[in-house]
């Protein structure tokens, strides 16, 4: 039976889920546009830049090749890169995946993972799935797209990858690349701001996709990938585990959400959330035994 990595399986699931979710959202978006971006801003401004990007060979070795050959700024699923993938092996099916990605220095996941059979090629799209989080925070123009590709045996993901490469795509040229900078807001609740990481609560979302959400802005100031997680969470004094664990690449920032399922809140008779408490941890995701940047810091929030 085919074996896939947890990340790849999860990505495949979310691609299907988000496709369905977005179709539903599109139906109602014209009549329900109550969101605003008052709590966030960015130094990036939309300009009249024209795409100058033509083609970029990401990988070309004895096992596989990846060539990014086009950009569609208004793709059906949002900003889209087109790519030609080639599996040069004679008998191994390879999984081509994007392990991490960022836009102008802000993390964004295109949720891309696709199989290519031995000896075959495939034309694919790497779409950012109408990443409204970027838009809501002022990133209207993709000037610097960083992608980390991983290619591995689809039937034995524990084998060493045949390709693992990080590249930058500069749609308007490298000289036009910009870096996202979020301006602080009066409503920010700074939980952590040390030499290694910053964690800020930037808002609350009672109608989050999963249920109730606490929106965070994260900054990784280190030279390694950092995992942010929460443990021992309670809502109004009831122990309820949220859905949360996220990684931020070295030198990058990210918007993320700690989410509680509506059903879990309902099961505990919670309608109005008055207090949230949890322990926050941030650590070196490549050497978690040694480097803790935030170690079980108790956080209390009163939305």
N, C-alpha and C positions, 0 to 999 in steps of 0.2 A: 504494500500500500504506500502511496506517495506520502512523503514526510516533508512538511514545510516548517520553517522557523515560526515561532510565535508571532514575531513582528510582521512577517509576510502574511500569515493567516489573518492577523488583525487588520492589516492594511487592506487586504482583499475584502474583508467583511465591511469595513468602513466605507470603501469605495461604493459598494452596492447600497449600503444604508444611506450614505449621504446623497447618492443620486436620487433615491426615492424621496428623501427628506426635502431636498431642494426643489423637486418638482412640486411637492405639496406647498412649499413656502412661496414659490413663484405665483401660485394661484391667489394667495392672500396678500402678497406684498403691496399690490396697488391700492388696497383699501386700508392697510394697517401699517403705516410708516411712522411709528411714534418714537423711534430711537433717535438719539442725538449724540453728538460727539463733543459735548461741552466739557467733559471731564478729561479730554486728551487733546494733544496737539503735536505738531511735527514741523521740523524745519523744511521738509520736502515740499516743493510746490510744483504743481503741474505746469509743464512748459510745452513749447511747440516742437520738442525734439522729435526727430524722425528716426525710425529704426534703421541702423546701418549694419547690424549683425547679418552675416551671411552663413557661415558654417564653421563648426568647431568639432574636431576629432577629440573625443574624450579618452577613449581607449582603443588601441589597435595592437593586439598581441596575438600569440599563436592560438589562443582559445576563443577570443571574442573581440567584437568591436562595437563602439557606441559613437555615433555621429549625430550631434544636434544640428539640424539643417534648416530650422525655420522658427518663426515666432508669430503667434496670432494673439494680438493684444486684446481682442474681443471674442475669444473662443466661447463656445456654448457653456463650458464649465468654468469660465473665467480665463485669466491669463494663461496661455498655453505655449509650450515648446514642443516642436515636432522633432522626432528622432528616428534614426534607422539603427536597429539592433541586429547584430549578426552573431550566430553561434557557429563557430568554426570546428567544433568537435565532431567526431564521427559517431559517437554513441551516447552522449550525455545531454540531457535536457538541462538548460541553464535557466535560473531565475535572475532576471535583471531587476534591480530595485534601487530606489532612492532612499538611503538610510537617514539622511538629514538634509535640510534645505533652509535657506534664509533669503530674505528680500531686503536689500539695503541694510543688512545687519540684524534684521528682526526675524526670528524663527518662523517658518511657515512650512507646513507639511503637504506636499502634493499627493501623498498617499499612492505612490506609484510602485507597482510590482507586477511583472508579467513574465510568463514563461516563453522561451523560444526553443523549439526542438532542435536536435542535432542536425547540423548542416543547413539550417534554415536562416532566413532573414525575416524581420518584422518591422513595419512602419508603425510607430506608436506616438501617442500624445501624452505629454507630462503636463497636467493641468492643475492649477492652484485652486480649483473648485470654488470660484467666486469668493475668495477669502475676504469676507466682510470685516474681519477683525483688523486687517491691515488698512482697509479703506477708512474704517471708523476712526482710526488713529492717525490719519493723515498721509498714509503711504499710497498715493494715487498713481505713482509712476515707478515702474520696476527698472531701476538703473543699474543694479548689481545683484544678480541672482547667483547664489552659491549652492552647488549641489554636490553631495557625496554619493557616488554610485557604488553598489556592491553587486558582483555577479558570482553566483555559486551554484553548485550541483543541486538541482531542484529535488532530487530523490535522496540526498544525504547532505543536509545543511550543516552538519558538523565538519565536513571537509573544509580545507582552507579555500578561501575565495580565489577565483581565478582573476578577479580584478577588483580593486578597491581604490577609487580615485576621486579626489575632490577638485572641482573646477569652478571657475567664475564665468558667467555669461554676462557680457556688458551690451545690452540691446542698442545703446546709443554711442558706444565706444567707451573705453576705460576712463577717458578724461572727463566723461559726463557722470561718472559714478558718484552717488551720494550715500551718506550714512545717516540712518534714522537717529534722531535725538528727541526724546520725549520731554516736554516741558512739565515741570512740577505743577500740581494743582492744589488749591486750598483744601480740597476734599480728600487729598491723599492721606492714607494711614500707613506710615513707614514702619514696617515690622522689623526689618533688618537693613542696615547699611554699613557694612564693614569693608575691609580691604579686598575681600574676595567676592562677595555677592550683595545684591540689593533685592529686597522683597517688599513690594508696596501693594496694599489693598487699594484698588482704584474704583471699586464700586460693587454693587450687589445686584443680582438678577433673579427676581422671583420666578421668571418665566424662562429659565435656562433650558436648553434642549433636554437635559436629563432630569431637571427638577428645579432645585434652588441652587443658585451659583454665587460664589464669592470670586470676583474677578481680580486677578493679580497681574502685576508687571514685575518681571524678573530680569535681573542683569547678572551675567556671569563675567567677572573681571579676571578670572584665572586663565591659564593656558591649557586647561584640560576640560573635558565635558563634566558638567555638574548635574547631579540628580537632586531634584527637589521633591520631598514627600511629606505627608502628614500622618500622624498616628494618634490613637487615643482620643478621637474626636467625640464631642458631645454637642447636642443642640437642645437648648432649654433644659439642660441637666440630664438628658437621655443620651446614652451612648449609641451613636449612629455613625457607621463608617461611611465616609464620602468616597466618591470616585476621584482619585487623584494620585498621580506620580508623573513627573515630566522631566525631561532632560533638556539642558540648554548647552549648546556647543560653546567652545572656548571663545571668549571675547564677544559673545552675541547677547542679545536681549530677547525676551519673549513675552507674549500675552498668554495667560492660561487661566483656567477656571477650576476651582474646587467645587464639585457638584454633589448634591444629595438628591437621591431619588424621591420623587413625590410620594411614592407608595411607602417608603420607609418613614417619611415624616407623618403620613396619615396613620400608619400602624401605631405610632406613638402619640396620636392625638394632637399633633402639632399643626396649628394653622398659621399663627403669627410667630415669627422667629425673633426672640428677644436677646438671646445670647448664644454665641458659638465659641467653643473652646477646643483647641487641639495643640498637639506638639509638632513643631516644625523642624525639619531636618534638611540640611543641604550638604552633600558630600561629593568627593571625587569619584565619579562613576567608573573610573579606570583603576582605582586603588582605594576602594571604600573602607578598607580596614585601617587606613592611616589618616587620611585627610578628611576631617569634618569641618566645614565652614560655618555651619549652624548645627548645634547638637541638642536636639530635643527641647528647643525653646518653647515654653508655654505661651500660647497666644490666646487672648480673649477678645472677642469682637462683639459689639452691640449694634447690630444693623439699624 
